[in-house]
Amino acid sequence: MKRLIEMILPVIIGIMVHKRESLTQKERQAQDALISALKVASYKTEKPTVIAMIGLVGSGKSSVAKELARILLATIIEGDDIRVQLRKQNERYEGARKIAENAVLKIIEQGGNVILDSDHIDQKKRASLREKIKQTGAKLIFIRTHTDYDVMAGRAIGVEYRPSEDDFFGGAGLKSKWRGNNPGAVVKLREMWRRTPNHYRWENKVGGRWVLKKLPFSIFATVDTTNENKWKAEIQKVAKRIL
């Protein structure tokens, strides 16, 4: 049933959502700021390719996206960058998905490959992207990242986030009730906890542990980012398959 929904939901969203939605003036300003900063290189693949990342906060999505972009000459659209631009406009984040999709279409028009560095675990978000990409003739693939749970937590708290509106978690930390050091890391750790059930199921054995969920759609590659040398070697193989 889940796989069937995965197939028909894009059509439903195309009819019920895409034809009715629009951006507010502030969302358009955020979109313009994002797109104007993007640098597009001609794609090296047989046809335009859109890579959508899937992974929990701290799982290594951004690191994998940057490595793939370097090899494929792809343009990265970072979800955090979109939210930063929306925050600068004092606008809510509801328009982030549409802004990302519009940026993807713009890059494809200019002959580039795209990597969406944001989590596409949400079914409606995937369906919306599928419907938009289908109209362009580009290829859409999903790459999943994961790592040991302690490694994810360590990554979340191991970075000093700038208390600035230009830093997504650093800016979010300005509104945190935590008054100690590095509130941006606290916000990031909270987001990791909040989104864990989307990616993992709890297995109540030997004290309990989180186990990666099986997803009801095709994943082009699943990358364990625990060991940097190993995952970078794996990404070389993934890039060759894409090319």
C-alpha positions, 0 to 999 in steps of 0.5 A: 500500500505504501508503495502504491501511495508513493506512485499516485501521490505525485499526481494528486499533489500536482492537481490539488496543490501545485495549481493552487499554491503561490508565494507571498511577496516576502517568499518571492524576495527570499527566493530571489536572494537564494537563486541569485547566489547560485552558481550553475555549471553545465552537467556531465551526466547524460541528462539533467539529474536531481539528487535529493538527500534523505537523512537525519540531522547529523547523518552527513547529508551536507558532507556527501552533497558537497563531495558529489557536487564536486565530482558531478559539477552539480549545484547544491540547494541547501534547505538551511539557506532557504530558511535563513532567507525566509527568516531574514524576511520575517516569514514562516518556513512553509514556502521553503519546499516550493522555493527549493523546487523553483530553484531546481527548475531554474538550474535545470533550465540553465543546464545544470545538475542539482543536489537538494541538501535537505531531508526528503523523508516526508512523503508529500515533499517527495511526491511534490518534487517527483511531479515537478521533475517529471515535467522537465524530463530530468532524472530524480534519484534519492541518496540516503545517509546514516551513521552511528547515533552517537556520531550524529549527536557528537556532530550536533554538539561538536560545532560552534554555531555563530549567533547570527541570522546568517547561520541557520542553527546559530540564528535559531539559537538566539531564540532558545531558552538555553542561556549557556554556551552554544545554543545553536548546538542545543537547537540542532540536537533538539531537531535530531531528537524530534525527527528521529522517529521519521528515520528510525524505529525503536527495537526493544532488545538488550536495553533497546536501540534505534534501527533504520526504517525500511523505506517504501521507495527506491534509494539509489545509494545508502551511505554510512558516513561514520568513517570519512575515508570509507564513505568518500570512497563509496561516493566515488563509486556512486558518482560513477554510477550516476555518470 
